[in-house]
Amino acid sequence: MVNIFSMKNDTLRKSIIRQRLVEEIEASKLPLSKIAKQIGCTTSMLSQYKSTNKLPSLVMLAKICEVIGADANYILGISVE
């Protein structure tokens, strides 16, 4: 696995984090509406995380991970799953 913290390009780092987040959301097979309701945000906001370069705050990322059963360390590139 590539250590994304050693990368000099922030855009690439963010792209990898977003890609992993999207993969984990899709792997959960939960509807975005259910995830959004459980974490207290809109479905539109979750859609933005999936389709734009927008990333959630750390608090929101933690909530998403809890609901979908994902490892935030993996998404952030801190550990390999």
N, C-alpha and C positions, 0 to 999 in steps of 0.2 A: 504494500500500500504506500502511496505517496503521502509524505507528511505535508499537509497543506499549510502548516504554519511556517515551513521553511521556504515557501513560495514568495517571491517578491511581488507578484502581480495580484493585487487585491481583487480585481475583477474576476480572475480565474478562481481564486479562493472562494469568493461568493458564489460563483457558478457551481462549483463542486458541492458546496453546502446546500444550495437550492436543489440541485439534482438529487442528492441523497434524501432530502426532506420529501420531495415529490415521490420518490421511490417508496419510502416508508409509508406515506399516506396511502398510496395506491395499494401497497401490500396489505394494509390493514383491512381493505375491502369495506370500510365504513363509509357511508355517504357523507359528503362534506357537510351537509345540513346537521347531521347528528354530531359530528366533531365540533362544529361551530357552536352548537347549543351547549355542549358540555364544557367548552372552554370559555364561553361568554364573548364570542365575537360573531361577526356576520359570515355567511357563506361566501359573500363577495370578497371579504378580506382573505379567506383561505384560498379562494380562486386566484387572487393576486399573487399569493405565495407560490402557486403552481405555475402561473403563466407569465409572470413578470420577473424583474430582478429584485423585487421587494422581498426582504427577509423579515421574519418575526423578531420581536424583542426577545431577550433571553427568557423572560418570564413567560411569554407566550409560547416560545419553543418548548419550555419545560412542560407547560400544560398540554400542548399537542402531543408530545412524546408520552406523557402519562396516559392520555386517552387512547392513543393508537398502539401503545405497547412498544414504542421504539426506544432505542438507546441514543440519548442526546450526544454522548461522547462519540459514537460512530458518525452521526450526522455532522458534527463539528470537526471530525477528522482527528480526534484525540485517541481513538482506539479502533481496532478492526473487528468487524463482526464475522 
